[in-house]
């Protein structure tokens, strides 16, 4: 196993991380344990969760995923795992989290309460990587970083990161940390896949220059790159449900991931995978981790068997021929997710 460092930290992680957002909603505790056991036995040492999980977010279930992960953690040596979780972002934007009465913010008050809740549910004394789930457009980044820096100084958190952020937002946070002498973000967790290559430009350059790591999530484009929606638009999956959801945000999300352009691109990627004798899932995940600025790609599963093709990408390096073919598809259908 070739492990990679996150940013400038001492965190050495497997090139594939296990995301847990389905635990407690799309799969029960027993199944979640089986998924985590299988990933762990295959060499995955990096788990990613959040106080808001499972998805779709709900007041009733929020925090359940961390509780399930915490129970499983007791079956493994704690120091053998790198554990990441997140504080919910602000309620001032596109989404109001169904926790803390929908009044969340990335200020000291909420960050302190969030981390105490996560530590309790996870049953651990420390979190290896604590991330801002999405940026706060109201609270100054200085306050967010001071609160997170205090967590690092206390030993409750080892390192911090951000997610769903822009190059500008991330760079500003890095500069504030530098000049205020605060703990800096060492990672950025963003949506990144064959269907969403936007982070290859500004974010990629920022990560390479500032020695910060990208942690891609949704490397399968929400499952679209598996090809299941090409075979049947009514295939089992969250976007099948989201398309029919009364929730406007969920319908808009579904239309971004699942549309004529993403399906057309995926059809071409399926052909390339077939010609290369690769499973499309394996190929897509291998692509997302095949960049120097990527530390670990986050995969997900609702059954243990779904891990098979994903784990095959752990040590796979795509050939230059396959990469050129994948680039040609993107050149023909630019940014299918918008």
Buried (B, 14 or more C-beta within 10 A) or exposed (E): EEBBBBBEBEBBBBBBBBBBBBBBBBBEBEBBBBBBBBBBEBBBBBBBBBBBBBBBBEEEBBBBBBBBBBBBBEEEEBEEBBBBBBBBBBBBEEBBBBBBEEEBBBBBEBBBBBBEBBBEBBBBEBBBBBBBBBBBEEBEBBBBBBBBBBBBEEEBBBBBBBBBBBBEBBBBBBEBBEEEEBBBBBBBBBBBBBBBBBBBEBBBEBBEEBEBBBBBBBBBBBBBBBBBBBEEEEBEBBBBEBBEBEEEEBBEBBBBBBBEBBBBBBEBBBEBBEEBEBBBBBBBBBBBBBBEBBBBBBBBBBEBEBBBBBBBBBEBEBEEEBBEBBEEBBEEBEEBBE
